Amino acid sequence: MPVELATWRPLWDFSAVLFVLGIAGGLTSRDRASWWISQGLLLLSILIGFAAAQVTHADVDLFSLGIWVPIAWGLSAWSKFRRQGAR
């Protein structure tokens, strides 16, 4: 198990960084391309995070982790509509 943790822990940390960058990018995006890039970062972070969680903890409940997907996309979509309404 220590070998697995040493292998997958950096990926877990990397997914957390990508998640924060995706949220920040979604909230501060000024055009459509940057918004889609932020959504890609969010999706990539969630996929890497789920893979790392599943490998390091075999009994992890991915449903409870999956609650962050709609929250992240909701925040990003809210920021997009908020910017369109301000114009």
Summary of the structure (lengths in Angstrom):
residues: 87
radius of gyration: 15.0
end to end distance: 53.8
largest distance: 53.8
contacts: 247
relative contact order: 0.17
helix: 86%
strand: 0%
